[in-house]
Amino acid sequence: MQNKKKSAMLVLTIVMALVLFVTACGGNNGAQDGNQMAEGNKAPAAGNGGTDTSEELQLKIVMVGAKPVDYDIVFTELNKKLKGKINATVEAEFLDWSDWTQKYPLKFAANEDFDIAYTANWAFYNDQALKGGFLELTEDMLSKYMPQTWAAMPKVAWEQARVNGKLYMVPNNNTEVTDKSVIIREDLRKKYKLEPVNSPETFAAYVKTVAANEKGMSAYGAKAADGWKWHELDQILLEQQNEWNLVDYNIPLAYKLDDNTGKLFNVYDTPEFKSLLDYYKDLADNNGWSKNVVSNKNDVWQDMKAGKVASYAQNLGTVAANVAEARRDTPQIEMAIADLTPDKKKIGAISTQNGMAIHATSKKVERSLMFIDLIQNDKELHDLMMYGIAGTHYEPVGDDKYKAGPSAANYTGFSNWGFNSPLNRTDASYPQEAIDMAAEWESKLYNFPLETFVFDDSKVKNQVAGVGNVMLRYAIPLEYGLIKDRDRGQEELLKQLKAAGMDEIQQEMQSQVDAFLAVQK
Amino acid sequence: MNRHGFWRDVVKHRTLLLMLAPAVLYFILFAYVPMAGIVLAFKQFNYAGGIFGSPWNGLDNFRFFFESGDAWRVTRNTALYNIAFIVVNNVLQIAAAILLFEVAGKWFRKITQTVLFLPYFISWVVVGAIAYNLFNYDVGTVNVLLKATGMEPVDIYNTAAYWPVILVIVSAWKAVGYGTIMYLAAITGIDTEMYEAAEIDGANVFQRILNITIPNLYPTVIILVLLAIGNIFRGDFGLFYNMVGNNGLLFSSTDVIDTFVFRSLTTSNEIGMSAAAGFYQSVLGFATIMLANWAVRKYDKDRALF
């Protein structure tokens, strides 16, 4: 009896809470909703109660990244709150960075019992969506079970997440420019009285000067051996510089950003690539990077912090975090962020950069969607998921900033970015120049019709496998300046690509691009 | 009648059969049951259909391997490396076992054995890191020593020609201890009366080794080599991947089937295509072991595996 009464009360509370969200969202859309909701204003319940949450459920989430040390503390707290709100608790499983690419597909192949999985365009999203690993999300489901997200998310974000017209992901709600920048040693630049680094030429001058004068230091660092099929500067010097966009980083096919016909070309077979090879060769010959860069097994950022490397290329967010970290830990080294292509068009991250998907065989779909909805839009839960416990892992600074707390390191490093939303706080120690740079980039954000095009390689997977292999074997050494005769190296690369079936891929991709553009018009 | 006899045998040898049971169970569970998964090599795998429900796609999964033009190169590399490993490792193992057997001091023997065995327990990842610290151009131990003695440094990681030698040495370094113990056990099992008789007849150490120890080791050698031959088309992934990684400059002389397949499919995760590559290796391995066994049978019936 006692029990029954208790659970009935619980159901009532949950229904009330849910209704509250639904109604609150109907009123005004936009990011601020979450803020108000967290305060828990007791608006009178009205409308449909909707979902039955009488049964307590445990949701299982698959995350990538190392399990944070204070996982138990934060998630216990999170679960307390969740239980009150949707009568559910969550348990996360972490796939460590070292082998997540092997384990992630296995989770699906073995059809393990889990409900929600982190996914992203770089984390098997298309692959698993096409293989049937994720549940298709319909607009009905989204508007019913995640009304806040449905209201807050820009429509284009949903569109960008479609695979063959179907949606399998709740993308994160976050604008971000994907352009890369380099981080350099500002103190060394000043020491050698070099011009500010803001173009490929000034960067080359910096690299060569450092290489010539700083013994035991690698002027540019890269981890070329980890399976990435491009020179780590290619995104800046080949794509951004020429305003191209590569469709898929496993295939060397790109189109010009301003080309509305979306004509694809092989980037290795362009004069731009040829002159870039000269640029790279010049750096390599001047000891700009280690001769064994393709066998490097070290963490480039750690090497840079230790004073063994003088520059490397990464996303603005990462580089900015690096600068903040360096200012805290190694104040004797002065770092700076450099944009080598400041005047070029900037590309925005498509929404599938981060997101959460529902496992195809989950039996707790409704509650899982409600959970994602809460974490994205409930200020209190969002803060818990993203930053941990206030006072321990972070110190809130106002409503939209935070400072690292005493044990910040114990709750970080995993894919909670899947829940990014306008409620995100920015690090108060985040370098101002990075904030400015991001703002400036966003003002130059260029939207183009093919932005959301995703290549379905299922018809040419044999060729894609072959081409990827050729890129690793022939393109990487060529780009890092390890091949003496560049012209012959490039010829060989093109010949091998052709043999691996490059033409068929190009045909298939072009026909998909054409079909995609035809639908858009 | 017959059945009666069978059950009586079972009861009679129950202890031996019980001892055999775990091994039989292991092979049934991990070798025979999964064999049904071979159908994946001919299927377009998807999660909804699973192993048996996915649609067939003929020989499509094999195409990436053969159309790339690399199939011959990596197959040849795999076989040649394994032949080199088998020959070098076995010769070293037998030599080490004989030397250890002939050395009198018990303590010396034990310590040497342990030291030889130690590398066997070091993971390939660690070996790869050690190798990088030895061989890299800028700060590697080898090159630092070369430079200190006024010689030109060698660019090991960019020169494919060095790698067959390096890989054979590293493989031997890691495998010698393990094999030595097996051969030492075989030598210890040789009837000591033969040695006594030889000594009385005035045979010296070398004659004893040549005419007693080595001929008595033949059966062990043949079994171990035959077993190794079955895996001749399977590259030791840990060895090759951790030593060479994704260094394209070295692929011409270091790429084996396993690393090639791993590299090709690591981004696409096509289970069917990986299964096809595994199937190809198994078929080649099966053919080789049948051939080798037939050859041994022809030479001496009693020494064949089956």
Interface residues (C-beta under 8 A of the other chain):
Chain A: T101 P105 F108 A109 N111 F124 D127 K131 G132 G133 G216 S218 A224 A225 D226 G227 N250 S290 K291 N292 V294 S295 K297 A360 D457 K461 N462 Q463 V464 A465 G466 G468 N469 L472 R473 Y474 A475 I476 P477 L482 A499 A500 G501
Chain B: F45 N46 Y47 A48 G50 D60 R63 F64 E67 S68 G69 D70 G128 A129 Y132 N136 Y137 D138 V139 D155 Y157 N158 G245 N246 N247 G248 L249 F251 F260 R263 S264 L265 T266 T267 S268 N269 E270 I271 M273
